[in-house]
Amino acid sequence: MSLSDDESVADAICSRAGCRACAQWRIDWRNPRIHSADRTKTWVACDDHRDYLRGFLEARDFPVVVAPLGSAEAAR
């Protein structure tokens, strides 16, 4: 999904397994064991699952940045 495309952002569904809620947050992350610093992955989350998904990634010591889904640049 291209997060710069307004239509895709409006239609984004939470990345949590089984959740069909509209996403309002972007979670940018990477696995430093297999990804270089310039390679990130993006999950999207609803309000209910933002903290769960962030915690899942942080528990694995992955660098994580959470920002509102529509923001042009993730807050660091």
N, CA and C atoms as a LAMMPS dump frame, in Angstrom:
ITEM: TIMESTEP
0
ITEM: NUMBER OF ATOMS
228
ITEM: BOX BOUNDS ff ff ff
-5.0000000000000000e+02 5.0000000000000000e+02
-5.0000000000000000e+02 5.0000000000000000e+02
-5.0000000000000000e+02 5.0000000000000000e+02
ITEM: ATOMS id mol type element x y z
1 1 1 N 0.837 -1.175 0
2 1 2 C 0 0 0
3 1 3 C 0.877 1.23 0
4 2 1 N 0.587 2.178 -0.854
5 2 2 C 1.288 3.446 -0.89
6 2 3 C 0.587 4.409 0.045
7 3 1 N 1.257 4.795 1.104
8 3 2 C 0.622 5.653 2.096
9 3 3 C 0.51 7.096 1.636
10 4 1 N 1.116 7.458 0.511
11 4 2 C 0.992 8.809 -0.002
12 4 3 C -0.286 8.987 -0.81
13 5 1 N -0.94 7.909 -1.158
14 5 2 C -2.168 7.942 -1.94
15 5 3 C -3.352 8.152 -1
16 6 1 N -4.039 9.327 -1.111
17 6 2 C -5.126 9.666 -0.197
18 6 3 C -6.228 8.615 -0.164
19 7 1 N -6.577 8.037 -1.302
20 7 2 C -7.631 7.028 -1.335
21 7 3 C -7.21 5.782 -0.556
22 8 1 N -5.98 5.361 -0.676
23 8 2 C -5.499 4.201 0.063
24 8 3 C -5.501 4.46 1.562
25 9 1 N -5.116 5.649 1.966
26 9 2 C -5.104 6.002 3.385
27 9 3 C -6.524 5.947 3.937
28 10 1 N -7.472 6.47 3.193
29 10 2 C -8.862 6.479 3.647
30 10 3 C -9.431 5.07 3.77
31 11 1 N -8.944 4.139 2.954
32 11 2 C -9.443 2.769 2.937
33 11 3 C -8.602 1.8 3.758
34 12 1 N -7.563 2.291 4.432
35 12 2 C -6.638 1.415 5.154
36 12 3 C -7.347 0.68 6.291
37 13 1 N -7.06 -0.613 6.406
38 13 2 C -7.628 -1.479 7.443
39 13 3 C -6.515 -1.882 8.407
40 14 1 N -6.82 -1.925 9.675
41 14 2 C -5.865 -2.279 10.724
42 14 3 C -5.118 -3.568 10.389
43 15 1 N -3.82 -3.585 10.662
44 15 2 C -2.967 -4.746 10.386
45 15 3 C -3.09 -5.863 11.422
46 16 1 N -3.75 -5.631 12.537
47 16 2 C -3.915 -6.663 13.566
48 16 3 C -4.752 -7.799 12.999
49 17 1 N -4.3 -9.008 13.179
50 17 2 C -5.006 -10.19 12.666
51 17 3 C -6.46 -10.189 13.126
52 18 1 N -7.368 -10.34 12.18
53 18 2 C -8.782 -10.433 12.489
54 18 3 C -9.499 -9.107 12.657
55 19 1 N -8.785 -8 12.682
56 19 2 C -9.414 -6.691 12.862
57 19 3 C -9.771 -6.116 11.495
58 20 1 N -10.969 -5.607 11.372
59 20 2 C -11.424 -5.002 10.113
60 20 3 C -11.714 -3.51 10.296
61 21 1 N -11.243 -2.917 11.385
62 21 2 C -11.485 -1.503 11.667
63 21 3 C -10.628 -0.613 10.777
64 22 1 N -11.097 0.599 10.55
65 22 2 C -10.338 1.574 9.771
66 22 3 C -9.072 1.96 10.547
67 23 1 N -7.969 2.004 9.84
68 23 2 C -6.693 2.37 10.463
69 23 3 C -6.583 3.886 10.579
70 24 1 N -6.004 4.333 11.681
71 24 2 C -5.779 5.753 11.916
72 24 3 C -4.327 6.05 12.258
73 25 1 N -3.523 5.02 12.367
74 25 2 C -2.114 5.164 12.748
75 25 3 C -1.228 4.388 11.793
76 26 1 N -0.038 4.899 11.557
77 26 2 C 0.979 4.159 10.809
78 26 3 C 2.088 3.786 11.789
79 27 1 N 2.577 2.583 11.643
80 27 2 C 3.65 2.086 12.496
81 27 3 C 4.783 1.666 11.567
82 28 1 N 5.831 2.474 11.532
83 28 2 C 6.997 2.185 10.699
84 28 3 C 8.013 1.444 11.555
85 29 1 N 8.532 0.346 11.038
86 29 2 C 9.442 -0.477 11.811
87 29 3 C 10.4 -1.197 10.882
88 30 1 N 11.428 -1.777 11.492
89 30 2 C 12.351 -2.627 10.73
90 30 3 C 12.972 -3.654 11.664
91 31 1 N 13.378 -4.744 11.062
92 31 2 C 14.1 -5.779 11.789
93 31 3 C 15.576 -5.548 11.49
94 32 1 N 16.335 -5.012 12.437
95 32 2 C 17.734 -4.664 12.167
96 32 3 C 18.626 -5.868 11.855
97 33 1 N 18.167 -7.07 12.187
98 33 2 C 18.97 -8.258 11.868
99 33 3 C 18.941 -8.576 10.372
100 34 1 N 17.887 -8.138 9.675
101 34 2 C 17.795 -8.464 8.244
102 34 3 C 17.579 -7.258 7.341
103 35 1 N 17.271 -6.076 7.906
104 35 2 C 17.028 -4.884 7.1
105 35 3 C 18.07 -3.818 7.391
106 36 1 N 18.54 -3.155 6.351
107 36 2 C 19.45 -2.025 6.544
108 36 3 C 18.657 -0.848 7.112
109 37 1 N 19.351 0.168 7.592
110 37 2 C 18.705 1.304 8.251
111 37 3 C 17.739 2.052 7.335
112 38 1 N 17.952 1.974 6.03
113 38 2 C 17.068 2.698 5.107
114 38 3 C 15.847 1.875 4.681
115 39 1 N 15.713 0.662 5.173
116 39 2 C 14.589 -0.214 4.798
117 39 3 C 13.618 -0.307 5.955
118 40 1 N 12.411 0.174 5.773
119 40 2 C 11.396 0.059 6.812
120 40 3 C 10.141 -0.598 6.246
121 41 1 N 9.386 -1.171 7.13
122 41 2 C 8.083 -1.738 6.786
123 41 3 C 7.037 -0.881 7.486
124 42 1 N 5.832 -0.887 6.969
125 42 2 C 4.763 -0.107 7.582
126 42 3 C 3.557 -0.988 7.842
127 43 1 N 3.105 -0.958 9.073
128 43 2 C 1.817 -1.531 9.443
129 43 3 C 0.9 -0.357 9.714
130 44 1 N -0.393 -0.578 9.636
131 44 2 C -1.365 0.446 10.005
132 44 3 C -2.238 -0.107 11.119
133 45 1 N -2.738 0.789 11.967
134 45 2 C -3.482 0.333 13.146
135 45 3 C -4.671 1.226 13.445
136 46 1 N -5.697 0.606 14.008
137 46 2 C -6.831 1.365 14.551
138 46 3 C -6.423 1.84 15.952
139 47 1 N -7.272 2.681 16.547
140 47 2 C -6.969 3.169 17.899
141 47 3 C -6.829 2.031 18.907
142 48 1 N -7.664 1.008 18.781
143 48 2 C -7.658 -0.1 19.75
144 48 3 C -6.39 -0.949 19.681
145 49 1 N -5.738 -1.029 18.53
146 49 2 C -4.594 -1.933 18.368
147 49 3 C -3.246 -1.233 18.187
148 50 1 N -3.229 0.081 18.211
149 50 2 C -1.962 0.819 18.052
150 50 3 C -0.939 0.385 19.096
151 51 1 N -1.321 0.41 20.36
152 51 2 C -0.371 0.069 21.428
153 51 3 C 0.013 -1.406 21.394
154 52 1 N -0.932 -2.278 21.046
155 52 2 C -0.628 -3.708 20.952
156 52 3 C 0.432 -3.957 19.878
157 53 1 N 0.231 -3.402 18.684
158 53 2 C 1.182 -3.627 17.596
159 53 3 C 2.541 -2.995 17.902
160 54 1 N 2.539 -1.794 18.483
161 54 2 C 3.807 -1.168 18.864
162 54 3 C 4.531 -2.039 19.889
163 55 1 N 3.814 -2.511 20.895
164 55 2 C 4.423 -3.351 21.92
165 55 3 C 4.969 -4.658 21.372
166 56 1 N 4.245 -5.266 20.433
167 56 2 C 4.692 -6.499 19.788
168 56 3 C 6.06 -6.292 19.135
169 57 1 N 6.217 -5.183 18.443
170 57 2 C 7.489 -4.883 17.76
171 57 3 C 8.581 -4.472 18.737
172 58 1 N 8.243 -3.648 19.712
173 58 2 C 9.242 -3.204 20.689
174 58 3 C 9.746 -4.358 21.548
175 59 1 N 8.91 -5.352 21.817
176 59 2 C 9.329 -6.517 22.595
177 59 3 C 10.424 -7.301 21.881
178 60 1 N 10.506 -7.139 20.577
179 60 2 C 11.527 -7.81 19.768
180 60 3 C 12.71 -6.893 19.476
181 61 1 N 12.748 -5.745 20.148
182 61 2 C 13.807 -4.739 19.986
183 61 3 C 13.903 -4.185 18.571
184 62 1 N 12.767 -4.103 17.872
185 62 2 C 12.752 -3.497 16.546
186 62 3 C 12.563 -1.99 16.716
187 63 1 N 13.298 -1.181 15.958
188 63 2 C 13.041 0.266 15.972
189 63 3 C 11.62 0.524 15.457
190 64 1 N 10.854 1.337 16.178
191 64 2 C 9.447 1.587 15.861
192 64 3 C 9.165 3.084 15.919
193 65 1 N 8.423 3.585 14.923
194 65 2 C 7.959 4.966 14.907
195 65 3 C 6.463 4.934 14.633
196 66 1 N 5.684 5.594 15.496
197 66 2 C 4.228 5.636 15.343
198 66 3 C 3.813 7.078 15.063
199 67 1 N 2.947 7.245 14.06
200 67 2 C 2.463 8.576 13.686
201 67 3 C 1.043 8.449 13.138
202 68 1 N 0.297 9.544 13.138
203 68 2 C -1.026 9.491 12.517
204 68 3 C -0.898 9.03 11.062
205 69 1 N -1.849 8.264 10.605
206 69 2 C -1.774 7.652 9.279
207 69 3 C -1.621 8.662 8.167
208 70 1 N -2.287 9.777 8.227
209 70 2 C -2.234 10.757 7.149
210 70 3 C -1.007 11.653 7.159
211 71 1 N -0.149 11.536 8.144
212 71 2 C 1.007 12.436 8.229
213 71 3 C 2.017 12.125 7.134
214 72 1 N 2.579 13.17 6.578
215 72 2 C 3.553 13.015 5.491
216 72 3 C 4.855 12.418 5.984
217 73 1 N 5.229 12.746 7.203
218 73 2 C 6.476 12.226 7.758
219 73 3 C 6.224 11.723 9.173
220 74 1 N 6.675 10.522 9.477
221 74 2 C 6.476 9.95 10.803
222 74 3 C 7.231 10.74 11.856
223 75 1 N 6.606 10.911 13.017
224 75 2 C 7.273 11.592 14.133
225 75 3 C 8.34 10.684 14.702
226 76 1 N 9.455 11.222 15.035
227 76 2 C 10.558 10.42 15.556
228 76 3 C 10.823 10.72 16.999
